Amino acid sequence: MLRIGLTGGIGAGKSALSKTFSECGGIIVDGDVIAREVVEPGTEGLKSLVETFGEDILQPDGSLDRPALAAKAFANEDERKKLNGIVHPLVAQRRAEIIAAVSPDAVVVEDIPLLVESGMAPLFPLVVIVHADVELRLRRLVAQRGMSEEDARARIAAQATDEQRRAVADIWLDNSGTPEALTERAREVWHNRIVPFAHNLSERAHTRAPARVVPADPNWPDQARRIVNRLQTTCGHRAVRVDHIGSTAVPGLDAKDVIDIQVTVESLDVAEELVEPLLSAGYPRLEHITQDAAKSDARSTVPGLDHGDDPSLWHKRIHASADPGRPTNVHIRVAGWPNQQFALLFVDWLKANSDVREKYLEVKRAADAGAHGDTVRYVTAKEPWFREAYRQAWEWADTTGWKP
């Protein structure tokens, strides 16, 4: 099952986007609909709201007077927290019940108004944000929903900022134009990204990115940060640490457009426990890759690090993204093993030494030219340089007192 988190500011167009995704075949789980359901007359939710905010939030027929509740709940931060503390757990429980009844190969789109505010973004393999400027949203709320401008501004101010939403957005859909434009873009995203993503998950397949060196992308760090947060949430206590590694972690360095992440664990037994959770998060395992190329012969002794001659110290597990829109490799390595240590050292060494970065870029470009898009040939071509780099990097670490 591919679960997608969909959100956006009030008045941005979540409902319109959900409607298009539904027409494309998505199963929509609407947070607003559920939020209304859990506070219907006779529910524990409505009872709790009355106990907290008073009888005057009820209409004569006993149903919830939403404007009256909003006037109280959005008056200040403390009151809003009280509202969320009542409604959010009930919505989460009902959402889980709905999803449990859905076909396991479905694409579930969870429309969650406060996805960002509640910190839920890392729970989803893909987060879609629908956006519109504040003033446009204000006009929509006043004209289409009959809100006062004061009420509309209060609702918007109580939600996440555009910057906070951008920080979690895998897909950013602008809805400042016509409804037709949003529909067209939504269908494009569905067919060109979401459907292939879902297919790859069902097949336990990953996205194959060509081994082509491209200009450094200033968005790589933000993309990596989202992935790190997602993996930290997925792995929980089983991960000692999660780090952005590889060339895309070095600012300004041209690289393959692939984000490399290292998940450090206590043992490879833990890696086995993570197979299914990582698949659910969008990262199937690559069964044919089980170790890194050993470089310990380049330097047999490193202070505080016993390389020995045991090739098992270079073993790892690797997962890769099923999302065609963001090729990613997830390397699971054991804490203290040489491959885990070197992955961290290599990034810091490159950051600190411009001459090394320049040389490495030459090596990458030469490998790129000879590989013709073949990843195995690209990696193999770089390996001789890496063996010498391994020794040099650890000498730099000894000199500078580097610690992982």
ZAZA-310538 format. One line per 8 residues: number of its first residue (from 1); for each residue x, y, z of C-alpha. Coordinates in nm, 2 decimals. Layout:
BEGIN
NUM	X,Y,Z ~ ...
END
This chain:
BEGIN
1	0.00,0.00,0.00 ~ 0.13,0.35,-0.09 ~ 0.01,0.61,0.16 ~ 0.03,0.97,0.06 ~ -0.01,1.26,0.30 ~ -0.19,1.55,0.14 ~ -0.22,1.89,0.31 ~ -0.22,2.27,0.25
9	-0.34,2.58,0.42 ~ -0.71,2.64,0.46 ~ -0.85,2.77,0.13 ~ -0.56,2.64,-0.07 ~ -0.76,2.37,-0.26 ~ -0.71,2.03,-0.08 ~ -1.07,1.93,-0.16 ~ -1.02,2.00,-0.53
17	-0.70,1.80,-0.54 ~ -0.85,1.51,-0.34 ~ -1.13,1.50,-0.59 ~ -0.89,1.47,-0.88 ~ -0.69,1.20,-0.71 ~ -1.01,1.01,-0.63 ~ -1.11,1.02,-1.00 ~ -0.77,0.88,-1.08
25	-0.83,0.58,-0.85 ~ -0.70,0.69,-0.51 ~ -0.87,0.60,-0.19 ~ -0.93,0.93,-0.01 ~ -0.93,0.94,0.37 ~ -1.05,1.30,0.44 ~ -0.94,1.44,0.78 ~ -1.21,1.70,0.77
33	-1.48,1.45,0.71 ~ -1.35,1.23,0.99 ~ -1.32,1.53,1.22 ~ -1.69,1.60,1.17 ~ -1.78,1.24,1.22 ~ -1.61,1.21,1.56 ~ -1.80,1.50,1.71 ~ -2.15,1.42,1.58
41	-2.43,1.42,1.84 ~ -2.40,1.13,2.08 ~ -2.02,1.08,2.04 ~ -1.77,1.10,2.32 ~ -1.59,1.36,2.11 ~ -1.88,1.61,2.13 ~ -1.92,1.54,2.49 ~ -1.56,1.62,2.56
49	-1.59,1.95,2.36 ~ -1.89,2.06,2.56 ~ -1.71,1.98,2.89 ~ -1.41,2.19,2.78 ~ -1.57,2.48,2.59 ~ -1.92,2.50,2.73 ~ -2.28,2.43,2.63 ~ -2.29,2.74,2.41
57	-2.10,2.56,2.14 ~ -2.41,2.36,2.07 ~ -2.70,2.44,1.83 ~ -3.06,2.41,1.95 ~ -3.08,2.06,1.80 ~ -2.78,1.94,2.00 ~ -2.53,1.94,1.71 ~ -2.20,2.12,1.71
65	-2.21,2.50,1.63 ~ -1.88,2.51,1.45 ~ -1.85,2.89,1.42 ~ -1.91,2.92,1.80 ~ -1.65,2.66,1.87 ~ -1.40,2.83,1.63 ~ -1.45,3.16,1.80 ~ -1.34,3.01,2.13
73	-1.08,2.75,2.01 ~ -0.89,2.99,1.79 ~ -0.89,3.27,2.04 ~ -0.54,3.18,2.16 ~ -0.28,2.91,2.15 ~ -0.39,2.74,2.47 ~ -0.75,2.70,2.36 ~ -0.64,2.56,2.02
81	-0.43,2.30,2.19 ~ -0.73,2.19,2.40 ~ -0.93,2.15,2.08 ~ -0.65,1.95,1.91 ~ -0.60,1.74,2.22 ~ -0.96,1.62,2.20 ~ -1.01,1.58,1.83 ~ -0.67,1.46,1.70
89	-0.66,1.13,1.89 ~ -1.02,1.05,1.78 ~ -0.94,1.13,1.42 ~ -0.63,0.92,1.42 ~ -0.81,0.62,1.56 ~ -1.09,0.65,1.30 ~ -0.84,0.70,1.02 ~ -0.65,0.38,1.13
97	-0.98,0.18,1.12 ~ -1.06,0.30,0.77 ~ -0.71,0.22,0.63 ~ -0.71,-0.12,0.79 ~ -1.02,-0.21,0.58 ~ -0.86,-0.09,0.24 ~ -0.71,-0.33,-0.01 ~ -0.33,-0.37,0.05
105	-0.24,-0.27,-0.31 ~ -0.44,0.05,-0.29 ~ -0.31,0.41,-0.31 ~ -0.44,0.58,0.00 ~ -0.45,0.96,0.00 ~ -0.48,1.10,0.35 ~ -0.62,1.45,0.34 ~ -0.49,1.59,0.67
113	-0.54,1.97,0.73 ~ -0.29,1.99,1.01 ~ -0.04,1.73,0.88 ~ 0.25,1.97,0.92 ~ 0.14,2.11,1.25 ~ 0.09,1.77,1.41 ~ 0.44,1.65,1.29 ~ 0.29,1.36,1.09
121	0.48,1.43,0.76 ~ 0.76,1.18,0.82 ~ 0.49,0.90,0.86 ~ 0.43,0.91,0.48 ~ 0.64,0.79,0.19 ~ 0.52,1.09,-0.01 ~ 0.38,1.43,0.10 ~ 0.19,1.65,-0.14
129	0.13,2.01,-0.06 ~ -0.13,2.22,-0.24 ~ -0.04,2.59,-0.22 ~ -0.20,2.93,-0.28 ~ -0.09,3.27,-0.16 ~ -0.25,3.40,0.16 ~ -0.44,3.69,0.00 ~ -0.59,3.45,-0.25
137	-0.69,3.21,0.02 ~ -0.85,3.49,0.22 ~ -1.06,3.59,-0.08 ~ -1.17,3.23,-0.13 ~ -1.27,3.18,0.23 ~ -1.47,3.50,0.24 ~ -1.64,3.45,-0.10 ~ -1.69,3.08,-0.10
145	-1.73,2.99,0.27 ~ -1.89,3.31,0.40 ~ -1.62,3.37,0.66 ~ -1.54,3.71,0.80 ~ -1.20,3.83,0.70 ~ -1.10,3.84,1.07 ~ -1.20,3.48,1.12 ~ -1.02,3.37,0.80
153	-0.70,3.55,0.90 ~ -0.72,3.39,1.25 ~ -0.76,3.04,1.09 ~ -0.46,3.10,0.86 ~ -0.24,3.24,1.13 ~ -0.31,2.93,1.35 ~ -0.17,2.70,1.08 ~ 0.18,2.63,0.95
161	0.37,2.88,0.75 ~ 0.45,2.83,0.38 ~ 0.82,2.77,0.48 ~ 0.72,2.50,0.72 ~ 0.51,2.33,0.45 ~ 0.79,2.35,0.20 ~ 1.02,2.18,0.44 ~ 0.81,1.86,0.43
169	0.68,1.88,0.07 ~ 0.79,1.61,-0.17 ~ 0.55,1.75,-0.42 ~ 0.44,2.12,-0.43 ~ 0.13,2.19,-0.64 ~ 0.05,2.56,-0.69 ~ -0.32,2.64,-0.70 ~ -0.30,3.01,-0.78
177	-0.45,2.96,-1.13 ~ -0.76,2.80,-1.27 ~ -0.92,2.49,-1.14 ~ -0.84,2.33,-1.47 ~ -0.47,2.40,-1.43 ~ -0.47,2.23,-1.09 ~ -0.65,1.93,-1.23 ~ -0.41,1.89,-1.52
185	-0.10,1.91,-1.30 ~ -0.26,1.67,-1.04 ~ -0.33,1.41,-1.32 ~ 0.03,1.45,-1.44 ~ 0.17,1.39,-1.09 ~ -0.06,1.09,-1.04 ~ 0.03,0.91,-1.36 ~ 0.40,1.00,-1.38
193	0.50,0.97,-1.02 ~ 0.23,0.82,-0.79 ~ 0.13,0.53,-1.01 ~ 0.49,0.42,-1.09 ~ 0.58,0.46,-0.72 ~ 0.29,0.23,-0.62 ~ 0.39,-0.02,-0.89 ~ 0.75,-0.03,-0.77
201	0.64,-0.09,-0.41 ~ 0.41,-0.38,-0.51 ~ 0.70,-0.53,-0.70 ~ 0.96,-0.45,-0.43 ~ 1.15,-0.27,-0.71 ~ 1.35,0.05,-0.69 ~ 1.40,0.36,-0.91 ~ 1.70,0.33,-1.13
209	1.88,0.66,-1.19 ~ 2.15,0.68,-1.46 ~ 2.51,0.72,-1.34 ~ 2.54,1.07,-1.48 ~ 2.71,1.35,-1.30 ~ 2.50,1.66,-1.29 ~ 2.55,2.01,-1.16 ~ 2.51,2.05,-0.78
217	2.15,2.10,-0.68 ~ 2.10,2.35,-0.39 ~ 1.78,2.15,-0.31 ~ 1.97,1.83,-0.23 ~ 2.02,1.92,0.14 ~ 1.65,1.99,0.19 ~ 1.55,1.68,0.01 ~ 1.79,1.48,0.22
225	1.66,1.63,0.54 ~ 1.31,1.51,0.46 ~ 1.44,1.16,0.39 ~ 1.64,1.16,0.71 ~ 1.33,1.26,0.91 ~ 1.13,0.99,0.74 ~ 1.39,0.72,0.81 ~ 1.44,0.83,1.17
233	1.06,0.79,1.22 ~ 1.05,0.46,1.04 ~ 1.35,0.31,1.22 ~ 1.29,0.46,1.56 ~ 1.51,0.32,1.84 ~ 1.66,0.06,1.60 ~ 1.87,0.33,1.44 ~ 2.17,0.46,1.63
241	2.19,0.76,1.39 ~ 2.08,0.86,1.04 ~ 2.30,1.07,0.82 ~ 2.31,1.23,0.48 ~ 2.63,1.09,0.32 ~ 2.79,1.08,-0.03 ~ 2.86,1.35,-0.28 ~ 2.52,1.52,-0.25
249	2.60,1.59,0.12 ~ 2.90,1.81,0.01 ~ 2.78,2.17,-0.08 ~ 2.85,2.27,-0.44 ~ 2.99,1.93,-0.55 ~ 2.86,1.80,-0.88 ~ 2.73,1.45,-0.84 ~ 2.48,1.19,-0.95
257	2.13,1.30,-0.87 ~ 2.09,1.03,-0.60 ~ 2.06,1.10,-0.23 ~ 2.27,0.86,-0.02 ~ 2.16,0.81,0.34 ~ 2.33,0.60,0.60 ~ 2.13,0.43,0.88 ~ 2.37,0.32,1.16
265	2.25,0.01,1.35 ~ 2.40,-0.20,1.63 ~ 2.42,-0.52,1.42 ~ 2.31,-0.65,1.09 ~ 2.04,-0.85,1.27 ~ 1.87,-0.52,1.33 ~ 1.88,-0.46,0.96 ~ 1.66,-0.77,0.91
273	1.40,-0.62,1.14 ~ 1.39,-0.31,0.92 ~ 1.31,-0.48,0.59 ~ 0.93,-0.44,0.61 ~ 0.92,-0.10,0.78 ~ 1.15,0.04,0.52 ~ 0.94,-0.11,0.24 ~ 0.63,0.05,0.38
281	0.82,0.38,0.39 ~ 0.90,0.35,0.02 ~ 1.25,0.18,0.03 ~ 1.26,-0.19,-0.08 ~ 1.58,-0.39,-0.01 ~ 1.83,-0.46,-0.29 ~ 1.91,-0.82,-0.22 ~ 2.21,-0.84,-0.46
289	2.42,-0.58,-0.27 ~ 2.54,-0.70,0.06 ~ 2.88,-0.53,0.12 ~ 3.11,-0.24,0.03 ~ 3.44,-0.29,-0.15 ~ 3.69,-0.33,0.13 ~ 3.96,-0.06,0.14 ~ 4.14,-0.18,0.46
297	4.44,-0.29,0.27 ~ 4.51,0.08,0.19 ~ 4.57,0.13,0.56 ~ 4.56,-0.16,0.80 ~ 4.57,0.04,1.12 ~ 4.35,0.33,1.21 ~ 4.35,0.46,1.57 ~ 4.05,0.34,1.75
305	3.93,0.13,1.45 ~ 4.02,-0.24,1.42 ~ 4.00,-0.32,1.05 ~ 4.18,-0.65,1.07 ~ 4.15,-0.88,0.77 ~ 3.79,-0.98,0.82 ~ 3.58,-0.90,0.51 ~ 3.26,-0.92,0.71
313	3.35,-0.58,0.86 ~ 3.26,-0.44,0.52 ~ 2.92,-0.60,0.50 ~ 2.60,-0.39,0.49 ~ 2.24,-0.39,0.37 ~ 2.11,-0.15,0.12 ~ 1.76,-0.03,0.03 ~ 1.66,0.21,-0.25
321	1.37,0.44,-0.32 ~ 1.07,0.32,-0.51 ~ 0.98,0.68,-0.58 ~ 1.07,0.77,-0.94 ~ 1.08,1.14,-0.84 ~ 1.36,1.10,-0.58 ~ 1.63,0.83,-0.64 ~ 1.77,0.74,-0.30
329	2.01,0.48,-0.16 ~ 1.97,0.38,0.20 ~ 2.29,0.21,0.33 ~ 2.25,0.02,0.66 ~ 2.58,-0.02,0.83 ~ 2.70,-0.13,1.17 ~ 2.82,0.12,1.42 ~ 3.20,0.13,1.44
337	3.27,-0.08,1.13 ~ 3.51,0.07,0.88 ~ 3.25,0.12,0.61 ~ 3.02,0.30,0.85 ~ 3.31,0.52,0.98 ~ 3.45,0.60,0.64 ~ 3.11,0.71,0.50 ~ 3.10,0.98,0.77
345	3.47,1.07,0.74 ~ 3.46,1.10,0.36 ~ 3.20,1.38,0.37 ~ 3.38,1.59,0.63 ~ 3.71,1.53,0.45 ~ 3.57,1.66,0.12 ~ 3.41,1.96,0.29 ~ 3.74,2.06,0.45
353	3.97,2.02,0.15 ~ 3.89,2.20,-0.17 ~ 4.19,2.03,-0.36 ~ 4.05,1.69,-0.27 ~ 3.70,1.80,-0.39 ~ 3.85,1.91,-0.72 ~ 4.04,1.59,-0.77 ~ 3.74,1.38,-0.68
361	3.53,1.57,-0.93 ~ 3.78,1.49,-1.20 ~ 3.76,1.12,-1.11 ~ 3.38,1.13,-1.12 ~ 3.37,1.30,-1.46 ~ 3.62,1.05,-1.61 ~ 3.42,0.76,-1.46 ~ 3.10,0.92,-1.60
369	3.24,0.95,-1.94 ~ 3.35,0.59,-1.95 ~ 3.04,0.44,-1.79 ~ 2.78,0.56,-2.04 ~ 2.51,0.56,-1.78 ~ 2.60,0.22,-1.63 ~ 2.61,0.24,-1.25 ~ 2.83,-0.07,-1.20
377	3.09,0.06,-1.45 ~ 3.08,0.41,-1.29 ~ 3.14,0.27,-0.94 ~ 3.41,0.03,-1.05 ~ 3.60,0.31,-1.23 ~ 3.62,0.52,-0.92 ~ 3.74,0.24,-0.69 ~ 4.12,0.27,-0.75
385	4.10,0.64,-0.64 ~ 3.90,0.55,-0.34 ~ 4.16,0.31,-0.20 ~ 4.42,0.59,-0.19 ~ 4.16,0.84,-0.07 ~ 4.08,0.60,0.22 ~ 4.43,0.62,0.35 ~ 4.45,1.00,0.29
393	4.13,1.07,0.46 ~ 4.22,0.88,0.78 ~ 4.56,1.06,0.79 ~ 4.36,1.38,0.78 ~ 4.14,1.25,1.06 ~ 4.44,1.16,1.27 ~ 4.59,1.51,1.22 ~ 4.27,1.70,1.29
401	4.14,1.49,1.57 ~ 3.82,1.41,1.37 ~ 3.55,1.22,1.54 ~ 3.23,1.08,1.38
END
